[in-house]
């Protein structure tokens, strides 16, 4: 055991959990969730837990669950395809204005973010008039497949699809301007499949629970309801997930175009390019992959694929460092790494524990919101990113270290 880079959690029944949590706390609730999932008969070899692992609704955030013959919708979650995108620009820190408020305002104006009116008419987080570019992507890349999904599952048709494409959302979704170790400027953002992906995730999680009742299948946790392979609901879910993942990737791509254009037009920086290096990776998704000589379904909830040479993004919290990484292809983690720092406490606990003054102190030097509505996202609500990176040194190598100078929160 002392020779491994991970901790092994061995349940009384089921397969083990390999947890890259050395030097990082693992809460009891998350441990139990992992053990519950490890009891399922179709899990392949073991479950891998990343160093940012923490309790999640349905399944553990920071878990990698390989399966054969079945898929667990709640292990993907409701923010299907959520992930990161980053581009390296030709700008240097010296090209940025002394006050970054104008650039932050330009980004906030260009990208709808947050949520008002319960997501209904006039919601600030959706487009009122969808830009021509975004409408074109919806029509050419997404609409036909979406309509085919609706034909089978008409209850999914409740609006908020095209008008969310190229928008940020809420919670821990963000847009940042960062500087790397050479003072090069990067743009980075975090978002997923928005309202339509949430709707698909919620719908199929409920459908899986109903199937379990119909087939009299008892589970250690009702949230581990699954679809067996070669069933109609399995195929429909895979189709919906793949579509939502494509939506999420386009959502990030369009937002990045909007961010780049807004900074260019802000009048605060010289002409620049923003395609030096671009990375766009999911961290809530399922994929068919080959591991240990067998074809399996790998579900990553709050984890990034890190095959040898894969480029990935591991963001810290507001005020903490973020990392551009290259995967080492560690087979024991099913070629995966963490998706961030990971929450150290619930949002409600963060609001109870920290004040606006605490948040202002922890985000000193960063152009961002500093009011009570973002305290649940304050840096101390997350695990220390340095400890998280140290715990997964055998999973990824650090290529760039970034620090934020502008942060726009959903």
N, C-alpha and C positions, 0 to 999 in steps of 0.2 A: 504493500500500500504506500509506503514512504517514497517509492520510486515513481509513482504516478503523478501526473500534473492535475489530477482531478480527485474529488471525493466520490466514493461509491456508496450509494444508499441501497441496501438490500432489503426488499420487503419479505414478509412471511410467505406471500403468494405472488407469483408473477416474476417478471424480469427485473434486473437491477436498473438503477438510474446512475449514470455517470455525470457528476456535477462539477463543472469548472468553477468552483466557489471557494477555493483556497484563499484566505485573506479577505473574503467578502461574506457578509452575513446572509443566511438563508432562513427566512421566516418559517415558522411551523406550518402555517396555512399553505404556503407554496410547496413545502415538502410533502404534505399530505395529498395535495392535488397531483403531484408527480407520481406518488405511490399508487394512487387510484388509477391513473392512466396506465401504469406499468402492469396492472392486473389484466388488462384486456388481452384476449387470446390471439389477436392478430397483430400485436406489436412485434416488430422484427428486431431481434438481438437485445436491444436496450433502448432506453430513452436518454437523450443527452440534454443537460441543463446548462445554459450559458451563465456567465458570472453576473449578469444583470437580472437574473431570474427573480420573479416576485409573483405573488398571488394575482390571478386574473379572473375575470368573469368567464365561466365556462371551462377554460383551461389555463395552465400556467403561462404567464408571459416570460419569454426567454427559454421556451422548450422546443426541442426538436424531436418529433415523434415519427419514426419510420413504421409503416404498416404494410401488410400484404393482405389484399382481399377486402379491404374496408377503408372508409374515410370518415373522420369525425369533424363535422362542420364547426362545432364550437372550438376545436383546436386551431382552426383557421381564424375564427373570430368574426366580428361584424365589420371591421375596417379592412375588408379584403384588399390585398395588394398595397396596403400602406407601406411606404418606404421613403427613401431619400434620393435626392439628386444634387449633384454639385458640379460646378464648372469653374475651371481655373481661368482667370482673365489675364490680359497683358498689362493691367494696372498694377501700380505699386502703392504702398501706403502714402508715399509723398504726393501722389496724384489726388488724394482725397481732400476735401475741404476741411478746415478746422472744425466747423460745426457740421455734424452729420444729420441733423434734424431734417434738413431739406430732402436728403436722399431717403430717409425713412418715410417721410410724408409722401414722396413720389411713389414709393413702393406700395404704401397703404392705399393710395388713390388708384393705382393700376390694378391691384389684385383684390377682389372681394374677399373679405375674411370676417370671422366671427359669425354670429347668428342672432337675428332679431325676429320678432313677430312669429315665434315658434316655427320658423322655417317657412312661413306662408308668404303671401303677397307682400312685396316690399322688403323682404329679408335682405339685410346688408351683406350677407355672405353668399348671395347668388347674383347672377347677372339679371338686370332688368332687360337690357337690349344685348343679346349675345353677340360678341364680336364676330365679324365675317370669317376670320381665320378659325375660330373655335367651332362655329357652325359648320364650316367646311369639313373639319376633322370628324365631327359627330356624324355627318351625313356619309362621308366616304369610308370611315374606319369602324364605326360602332353601331350605327342605327339598324342596319339590316339584321345583324346577329341579335341585337336587343329585341327587336320585334319578334324574332323566332322564339326567343325565350318566353316572351309574353304570351305567345300563342299557346304555349303549354301551361303557363302559370300566370293567368291574367290578373291574379290578386297582387302581383308585383307592380302593376301599373298605377303609381300614385304620384306621378310628376317628379320634379327635381332630378333631372338627368342631364340633358344638354345644358341647362342653365347653371349647373354646378361644375361643368368642365372648365378647368383653368381657374379654380377657386381654392382657397386654403383650407377652410373648415375651422374647427374650434379645438379646445383642449391643448394638447402638447404639440399641435402642428405649428410650424414656424417657417419664416424666411429669414435668412441671416446673410450679412456681409462679414467675411472673415479675412484674417491675415495669416499666412503661413510663416514658417521659420525664416523665409527670405523676404518677408514683408510683401509678398505677392497677394493680390486681392482675389478672393474666391467668393462666389455666390452659392449659397446652399439652402435647400428647402426640404421640408418634411410634410407629406400629405398622402392621401390614399384615394379610395374610390367614392368618397363623399356620400351623399344621401342614398344614391342608388345602390352602392355596394353594401351599405349598412342594411338597407331593406332586404337585399338578397341574402345576406348572412343571417339576419334575424328569421326570415321566412324558412330557410332550409334547416336551421337549428330546430325550429318548432316542428317542422315536418319529420325530422329524424326522431324527435321525442315521441311523436304520435306513432311512428313505425315501431318503435320499441314496445310501446303498449300493445299495439296490434299483434305483435309476434310474441308477446309475453316474455320479453328479454329483460332480466334484472341486471342492473349496473351498480358499481360502487358509487357512482355519481350520475344523476340524471343528465348532467351537462355533457357526459361522454357518449351520448346517443350517436349512433353511426349508421351509415348506409353501406350494406354489403355490395361488393362488386358484382357486376352483371345483373343489377336491378335497375329499374327505370329511374328511380330517384337518384341513384348513384350517378348515372350518366347525365341526368339533368343538372345535378349539382356541379359536377366537373365542368360542364359547359358554361354554367353561370359564373363559376369561380374564374375560369380562364378569361371570360369576357370582362369581369370586374378587374382582373389584374391588368388587362390591356387598357381599360379605362383609366386605372390609376397611373399607369406609365404615361399615357397621353396627358393626363391631368397635370402631372409634374412637368412634363415637357413644355406644355403651353404656358404654365405659370412661369417657368424659367424664361421663356421668350418675353413674357410681359415684364418680368423683373429687369432683364437686360435692357429692354427698350426704355423702361421708366428711368433707370439710372443714366442711360445715354441722354435722355431728354431733360434731365433734371437741371442741366446747366452747371453742375458742380464739378464735373470731371472732364478730362480731355478725351479725345476719340480713343476707342479701345476695341479689342477683339475678346470674345468670350467662348472660344471653342478650343482652347489649348488642350484641355483634358476634361472630358465630361463623363460622369458616372451616374447611372440611374438603376437603383437596386431595390427590390421588394424586401420587406421583413415580416409580412403577414401573408402567407400563401402556401400552396401545396404544389408539388411538382413530381413528375415521374422521373426517377433517377436510378442509377445502378450502383449498388454498394455491396461489397463482399461477394461479388459475382452473381448477385440476384437483382432483378428489377423490383423496385419497391416504390411506394408513395411516401414522399417525405413532406411532412407538415411542419413548417416553421412559423411559430407564433412569437414574434419579437426576437427573431434570429435572422442572420444574413448568410446566404451561401458563400462559402470561402474555399472553393476548390483552389488547387495550386495555380497562382497567377490571377485569380479573380480579384478585381478591384472592388472595394466596398467602402462604406461610410459608417463610422461609429460616432454619433454626436454625443457631446456632454450636455449638461443642463445649461440654462441661461447663466452666463458668467464662468462656465468651466470650459476646458479645452475640448476640441473635437478632433477626430482622426480620420485621415484617408489611409486605408490599409490595403495590403495585398495578402490574399489567402495563402495558407501553407498546405492546404489539402489534407488536413489531419483526418484519417478515416474514422477514428473513434468518436469524433464529434459529428460524423456524417458530413464532413466538409462544411462546417458551420462556425459562426462566431456570434458575439452579442450584437444587439441592434442599438445599444446606447448605454447609458449609465444605469438605468433601472430605478424605479421608484423605491425610496427608503421608507415611505409612509404614504398613507392615503391622502387624497386631496383635502378632505375635511380635517385630518390631523394637521396638515401643513397650515391650514387657515387658522387653526386653534393655536399652533405653536409659534408662528412667526408674525411679525408686525410689518407694516409698510416700511418703517425705519430699518428693520433687518434686511428687507428686500433691496432697499436703496443702497445699503452698505455692500451687499453681496454682488450687486450689478454695477458697482462703481466703474466708470469709464466706458460703459456700454450705452449706446443710444437705444433705449427701449422703454416700454411702459413701466412705470414705477408706482402703480396704484394697487389698491386692495384686491382688485379683480384678477390679478395675476399672481397672487401670493402662493396659490397651489402649485405654481410652476417655478417657484424660487429655487436657487441652486441647492440649498440644504435639504430640500424635499427628495433629492435623488442620492443614490450611492456615489461615493467618490470615484470619479472616472479613472483616476490613476490606479486604484486598487482593482478595478474591473479590467483594465488593460493588462496589468501585471498577471492576473489570474488566467489570461488567455494568450500568453506569450507564445505558446506552441500551436495556436490556431491561426494567428495573423502576424504579419510584420508591419510596423508603422512606416508609411511612406511620407506623409506630411502631417504636421501638427498645426491645428488651426485655433485661433482665438477670435471670438466675436467682437465686432465693433458696432454693428447694428443688428437688432433683433426685432422682428415683427411677429407677434404672437396671435394665434387665432382667437 
